[in-house]
Amino acid sequence: MKTTITGGAGFIGSHLTDYLLAEGDEVTVLDDLSTGSLDNLAEALDSESFSFIEGSVLDQEAVRRAVAGADRVFHLAAAVGVQLIVEQPLQSLRTNIHGTENVLNAALAEDAVLVLASTSEVYGKNASDSLDEEADRILGSALKSRWTYAGAKGIDEAFAHAYWSELGLKVAIVRLFNTVGPRQTGRYGMVVPNLVGQALAGAPLTVFGDGLQSRCFSYVGDVVPALVRLSGQESAFGQAFNLGGAQEVSILELAERIVERTGSDSSITLVPYEQAYAPGYEDMRRRVPNNSKANGLIGFVPGTNVDRIIDLVAEDLRQRGSLEARLMGKPGALAPLAAAG
Ligand SMILES: NC(=O)c1ccc[n+]([C@@H]2O[C@H](COP(=O)([O-])OP(=O)(O)OC[C@H]3O[C@@H](n4cnc5c(N)ncnc54)[C@H](O)[C@@H]3O)[C@@H](O)[C@H]2O)c1
């Protein structure tokens, strides 16, 4: 099978690339290397079944070239994470809206199956016990750039749905909930690599607010096979699927577990939101997925627990020479977001 992955040099995309090459696919990655890296594709670059195109999803010609002849496309390229979006709202909006429309058009022209990466951020501040795919979206003001990631991804979903219903595009939407694992960078505020990096460096773990905000982290190794299985399900087209973790954990508890699992001497410091962000920053207290729809269709079970995820991320950071870990541990370096992705 011929597969194109936009954003394939990124965290999730590179794991997907490795997985599909191992399955025998021919894989083409389109990535502008803005937050991704060729280091993530070190194994793939050795494969004859792999091609890399450096370019932007904003470039229609590059997208057409990357998608030409593809049987399926995974659209993962995006400006990711709340911190990046707050810092670069205009470019992020363009990438996440216009870039997605370019990919939708190219997939339609090739009659390829498309899997579109959306996010649990679309649920905004809805803190209900078990968010299913029909749950209401509760977002702050459209003028607060913090919400533009959720806004743009919501538009992407609406675009995808309209391409399916009006034009017959074979597209499935996945809403990823705080996906974590090796290769995720802490540079843009992702909480797990940042806290693990701080623990490995012996620096204080910086937790925002009271630390009682909670998340359900899912492991990239559980999510990637689910993306692939969904691409093969006709009944998934025109639908959205949550893919989240099963274990709710507060960020404070996460930090405590990280200290314990890494055997670190680090302390944990609570940092008020006002110090970490501009005044008026809004976070959500909790976000808990209901995975039953994906479980029912493709048997999705997020089997990797938080302790195991911490061990895998710590091992990865140690193996990478802990350079990033040491940088993140430095006073004044980026502090972690309590909720990113
Ligand atoms: N990691 C999470 O927790 C999470 C949660 C929800 C949704 N998602 C979604 O999953 C997808 C992958 O996220 P990730 O965590 O791997 O992040 P990532 O930043 O590692 O990957 C994004 C990739 O897209 C590339 N990219 C960015 N702008 C581009 C452009 N204009 N043209 C081409 N490539 C471009 C980057 O270089 C990077 O390689 C994104 O669509 C993201 O919104 C991730």
The ligand as an SDF file (V2000), in Angstrom:
LIG
                    3D

 44 48  0  0  0  0  0  0  0  0999 V2000
    0.6930   14.8920   20.8250 N   0  0  0  0  0  0  0  0  0  0  0  0
   -0.5100   15.1300   21.2550 C   0  0  0  0  0  0  0  0  0  0  0  0
   -0.7760   15.0450   22.4520 O   0  0  0  0  0  0  0  0  0  0  0  0
   -1.6170   15.4970   20.3160 C   0  0  0  0  0  0  0  0  0  0  0  0
   -2.8880   15.6720   20.8780 C   0  0  0  0  0  0  0  0  0  0  0  0
   -3.9210   16.0260   20.0470 C   0  0  0  0  0  0  0  0  0  0  0  0
   -3.7200   16.1540   18.6900 C   0  0  0  0  0  0  0  0  0  0  0  0
   -2.4850   15.9800   18.1580 N   0  0  0  0  0  0  0  0  0  0  0  0
   -2.3320   16.1580   16.7150 C   0  0  0  0  0  0  0  0  0  0  0  0
   -1.5020   15.1390   16.1900 O   0  0  0  0  0  0  0  0  0  0  0  0
   -0.7280   15.6500   15.1100 C   0  0  0  0  0  0  0  0  0  0  0  0
    0.7490   15.3430   15.3420 C   0  0  0  0  0  0  0  0  0  0  0  0
    1.1780   15.9760   16.5370 O   0  0  0  0  0  0  0  0  0  0  0  0
    2.5690   15.6610   17.2410 P   0  0  0  0  0  0  0  0  0  0  0  0
    2.3020   15.5900   18.6980 O   0  0  0  0  0  0  0  0  0  0  0  0
    3.2430   14.5530   16.5740 O   0  0  0  0  0  0  0  0  0  0  0  0
    3.3270   17.0430   17.0120 O   0  0  0  0  0  0  0  0  0  0  0  0
    4.6790   17.3790   16.2300 P   0  0  0  0  0  0  0  0  0  0  0  0
    4.8820   18.8470   16.3780 O   0  0  0  0  0  0  0  0  0  0  0  0
    5.7680   16.4900   16.7020 O   0  0  0  0  0  0  0  0  0  0  0  0
    4.2900   17.0170   14.7310 O   0  0  0  0  0  0  0  0  0  0  0  0
    3.7720   17.9300   13.8110 C   0  0  0  0  0  0  0  0  0  0  0  0
    4.6100   17.8290   12.5560 C   0  0  0  0  0  0  0  0  0  0  0  0
    4.0430   18.6710   11.5590 O   0  0  0  0  0  0  0  0  0  0  0  0
    5.1020   19.3710   10.9280 C   0  0  0  0  0  0  0  0  0  0  0  0
    4.5350   20.6190   10.3980 N   0  0  0  0  0  0  0  0  0  0  0  0
    4.1070   21.7150   11.0730 C   0  0  0  0  0  0  0  0  0  0  0  0
    3.6550   22.6500   10.2220 N   0  0  0  0  0  0  0  0  0  0  0  0
    3.8060   22.1340    8.9780 C   0  0  0  0  0  0  0  0  0  0  0  0
    3.5330   22.6030    7.6760 C   0  0  0  0  0  0  0  0  0  0  0  0
    3.0140   23.8270    7.4700 N   0  0  0  0  0  0  0  0  0  0  0  0
    3.8010   21.8070    6.6180 N   0  0  0  0  0  0  0  0  0  0  0  0
    4.3470   20.5640    6.7950 C   0  0  0  0  0  0  0  0  0  0  0  0
    4.6240   20.0680    8.0150 N   0  0  0  0  0  0  0  0  0  0  0  0
    4.3690   20.8370    9.0790 C   0  0  0  0  0  0  0  0  0  0  0  0
    6.1440   19.6160   12.0030 C   0  0  0  0  0  0  0  0  0  0  0  0
    7.4370   19.8830   11.5060 O   0  0  0  0  0  0  0  0  0  0  0  0
    6.0650   18.2930   12.7550 C   0  0  0  0  0  0  0  0  0  0  0  0
    6.9520   17.3480   12.2110 O   0  0  0  0  0  0  0  0  0  0  0  0
   -1.0630   17.1320   15.0090 C   0  0  0  0  0  0  0  0  0  0  0  0
   -2.0360   17.3160   14.0030 O   0  0  0  0  0  0  0  0  0  0  0  0
   -1.6610   17.4590   16.3640 C   0  0  0  0  0  0  0  0  0  0  0  0
   -2.5610   18.5340   16.3020 O   0  0  0  0  0  0  0  0  0  0  0  0
   -1.4090   15.6760   18.9580 C   0  0  0  0  0  0  0  0  0  0  0  0
  1  2  1  0
  2  3  2  0
  2  4  1  0
  4  5  1  0
  4 44  2  0
  5  6  2  0
  6  7  1  0
  7  8  2  0
  8  9  1  0
  8 44  1  0
  9 10  1  0
  9 42  1  0
 10 11  1  0
 11 12  1  0
 11 40  1  0
 12 13  1  0
 13 14  1  0
 14 15  2  0
 14 16  1  0
 14 17  1  0
 17 18  1  0
 18 19  2  0
 18 20  1  0
 18 21  1  0
 21 22  1  0
 22 23  1  0
 23 24  1  0
 23 38  1  0
 24 25  1  0
 25 26  1  0
 25 36  1  0
 26 27  1  0
 26 35  1  0
 27 28  2  0
 28 29  1  0
 29 30  1  0
 29 35  2  0
 30 31  1  0
 30 32  2  0
 32 33  1  0
 33 34  2  0
 34 35  1  0
 36 37  1  0
 36 38  1  0
 38 39  1  0
 40 41  1  0
 40 42  1  0
 42 43  1  0
M  CHG  2   8   1  16  -1
M  END
$$$$
